[in-house]
Amino acid sequence: MAQVPQTFLDALAVRTWCGLALRSLGRAREEIDAINVYPVADGDTGTNLYLTVESATAAVEAVFAGYEQGGPSLADALRAMAHGALIGARGNSGTILAQLLRGMAQVLAAGGAGDVSHVDGTALRRALRRAADAAREAVAHPVEGTVLTVASAAAEAADGAEGDCGAVVLAAYEGARSALAATPRQLAVLGRAGVVDAGGRGLVTVLASLVEAVTGDALPEETYAGAAGADVCPEAPEHAGEGGPAYEVIYLLEADDAAVARLRERLDTLGDSLVVVGGDGLWNVHVHVDDAGAAVEAGVEAGRPYRIRITHFAVGDVHTGGERPPREPAQRAVVAVVPGEGLAGLYAEAGAITVLARPGEPPASGELAQALRRAHAREVVLLPNDAELRHTAAAAAEQVRAEGVRVALIPTRSAVQGIAALAVHEPERRFDEDVVQMTSAAGATRYAEVLVAERQSWTTAGICQAGDALGLIDGDVAVIGPDLTGTAETVLDRMLRAGGELVTLVVGDDAPEAVADRLEARVRESYLAVDTVVYRGGRQGAPLLIGVE
């Protein structure tokens, strides 16, 4: 009789796990979104889990791409997966999943285990236990009948399993699956809706992918949307209060442990659904509050918050878990990628839905697709505002077109081109006419940015040194100068030689205080009949953006 080969978890299995989980969540996303009634019935749990795993997958792929020969260690792959999930976590469910993955990595990539190429069933049992415990510790007020219950059941089942990794992950999956089926009897809001917990449903999908990655055997896909709510426990815990907080606030935070402990206490007094995950100086903070500004200010007091996302629960009373009247889609909306908080506010005032892009952290196609869906419109105009986002934006548009939404991608390469497009946007016009006018306005806007070189390098304008100011016109380095203000003046002169009626300046926090005044004065003195408008961009990638129409 042939001997059954032993199964292990190694770096390649981690990579495979990520890919399988992303594919499976992609297929299950709409179903999971549809059963999302707790803690907020906002129908995005499946999407949030998908985006979180997409970020984890990208991080693992980046680690593998860094090796010309061979591949990363198991520890490297696990740390990348956990870190990618942490920085890309979306929503309550995604944040908890990130902590589950971090808990596994803490066991499997720590100490002596970090030097081995693979681990066995014993180590995997410990990792699943640590994952469940870490997730529960991250939630301010754990509630049973949620993804936490499902994770604990998976760990308990794994503890009782004997054998290799395949036996352990299969036991964990079966334990999670059984616990998921029981969630409507533990949480009354689920029982009334006749559904299982959406976050737990997503975790079962992730564990099924782990089984396939380790054993090579795919498990049959199951649906839970019609799960019965019989035998509901009437004393089951509910979400705190009718008509709960109005905003979801999420941000990454650089802070030490002591500051985060104080932050937890502060945020716990401001709202609910508080989850803080991470460690080693980097944290992902998630909370539901009525005062979004206070939640962000608390993060500023604790350290450096960034990648701040604030979502307004604007449709109905989504915290009650009851039925919501269907919202009629708007006819048209604009979705724009913007590089700084100041511009995000400007675009929002003009009626656009914004996706904030940090330097070195471009949004993934899934994030753009989610923004297109959240626009809840029959027709959507997408402004990527970055030449590097062209393919990502096209992929997002194609995803949403397949769902019946009419999406037009205007290939804006700078935020100033997006401003020009938005200025001529008229929702009352026919869609095609509106897109043509917006495209024309964007194309007629020359754009430039002025930034500071980080290192010596060759450019189209010659060799620059670290600390030099670089003026890029239409994406190419055209001017190299010793200071940012002088370089900006030279760039503006070159652009206005070809004519123009309006100069748009977007000034970042890192720009010299007097640069806008100097440039405005130069336009007044040297270019008659040319107007200038100045916007504050906040913490954007380049200290200064220039547009000329």
Secondary structure as UniProt FT lines:
FT   STRAND          9..10
FT   HELIX           11..34
FT   HELIX           45..65
FT   HELIX           74..88
FT   HELIX           91..108
FT   HELIX           111..115
FT   STRAND          118..119
FT   HELIX           121..138
FT   TURN            144..145
FT   HELIX           147..159
FT   HELIX           165..186
FT   HELIX           188..193
FT   HELIX           198..215
FT   TURN            225..226
FT   TURN            230..231
FT   TURN            234..235
FT   STRAND          247..254
FT   HELIX           257..270
FT   STRAND          271..279
FT   TURN            280..281
FT   STRAND          282..289
FT   HELIX           292..302
FT   STRAND          304..312
FT   TURN            318..319
FT   STRAND          330..338
FT   HELIX           341..349
FT   TURN            350..351
FT   STRAND          353..356
FT   TURN            359..360
FT   HELIX           365..374
FT   STRAND          377..383
FT   HELIX           387..389
FT   HELIX           390..401
FT   TURN            402..404
FT   STRAND          406..409
FT   HELIX           415..423
FT   TURN            427..428
FT   HELIX           431..443
FT   STRAND          446..452
FT   STRAND          457..459
FT   TURN            460..461
FT   STRAND          462..464
FT   TURN            466..467
FT   STRAND          469..473
FT   TURN            474..475
FT   STRAND          476..481
FT   HELIX           484..496
FT   TURN            497..498
FT   STRAND          502..508
FT   TURN            509..510
FT   TURN            513..514
FT   HELIX           515..526
FT   TURN            528..529
FT   STRAND          531..538
FT   STRAND          544..548
//
